């Protein structure tokens, strides 16, 4: 279950399907990834082909990342079996 979001546009998209605040061309893939994240109970559950799941370091230590498209990533951490602090970032 997704506990909370850092990115308000992503939260709005998840709750209402509004594309305001996200890259509209990412909507389809984000819908699939957010649905998978909503049902995930551990990071490994997001290890789908092409998503390139990996743990982050530095300021993002404790977070995981999956690829949305190009430089765009869905970033999250887990608190127990819940996803938390879900963010949508362009890392470059």
C-alpha positions in Angstrom: 0.0 0.0 0.0 1.2 3.5 -0.7 1.4 5.4 2.5 2.3 8.9 1.2 3.7 10.9 -1.7 6.4 13.6 -1.8 5.3 14.7 -5.3 1.9 16.3 -5.3 1.3 16.0 -9.0 1.9 12.2 -8.8 -0.4 11.9 -5.8 -3.1 13.8 -7.8 -2.6 11.5 -10.7 -2.8 8.4 -8.5 -6.0 9.6 -6.8 -7.9 11.3 -9.7 -6.1 10.4 -13.0 -5.3 14.1 -13.5 -2.1 14.5 -15.6 -1.5 18.0 -14.3 1.9 17.9 -12.6 3.3 14.9 -14.5 4.7 14.3 -18.0 1.5 13.3 -19.9 3.4 10.8 -22.0 4.4 8.9 -18.8 0.8 8.4 -17.6 0.3 4.9 -18.9 3.6 3.5 -17.5 3.1 5.5 -14.2 -0.4 4.0 -13.8 1.1 0.4 -14.1 4.0 1.2 -11.8 1.9 2.9 -9.2 -0.6 0.0 -9.2 2.3 -2.4 -8.7 3.7 -0.2 -5.9 0.3 -0.1 -4.3 0.2 -3.9 -4.1 3.9 -4.4 -3.3 5.0 -5.5 0.2 8.8 -5.3 -0.5 11.1 -3.6 -3.0 11.7 -6.9 -4.9 8.1 -6.9 -5.9 8.9 -4.0 -8.3 11.7 -5.9 -10.1 10.0 -6.0 -13.4 11.9 -6.3 -16.8 12.9 -2.8 -18.0 12.1 -1.0 -14.7 15.8 -1.3 -13.5 15.0 -1.5 -9.7 17.9 -0.5 -7.6 18.7 0.9 -4.2 20.0 4.5 -3.9 22.9 5.9 -2.0 24.0 9.3 -0.6 21.2 11.6 0.3 18.7 9.0 -1.1 20.0 6.2 1.1 17.2 3.8 2.1 15.2 4.6 -1.1 14.7 2.6 -4.3 14.3 3.7 -7.8 12.6 2.3 -10.9 12.8 3.8 -14.4 9.7 5.5 -15.9 11.3 6.8 -19.1 14.6 8.4 -20.0 15.8 10.4 -17.0 12.5 10.1 -15.1 12.4 7.8 -12.1 9.8 6.7 -9.6 11.6 6.8 -6.2 10.2 5.3 -3.0 11.2 3.6 0.3 9.4 1.0 2.4 8.1 1.3 5.9 7.4 -2.3 6.8 5.2 -3.5 4.0 4.0 0.0 2.9 5.6 2.2 0.3 6.4 5.7 1.6 7.7 9.1 0.3 6.9 8.2 -3.3 8.5 10.8 -5.6 8.7 11.4 -9.4 12.0 12.9 -10.4 14.0 13.9 -13.4 17.5 13.0 -12.1 19.4 15.1 -14.6 
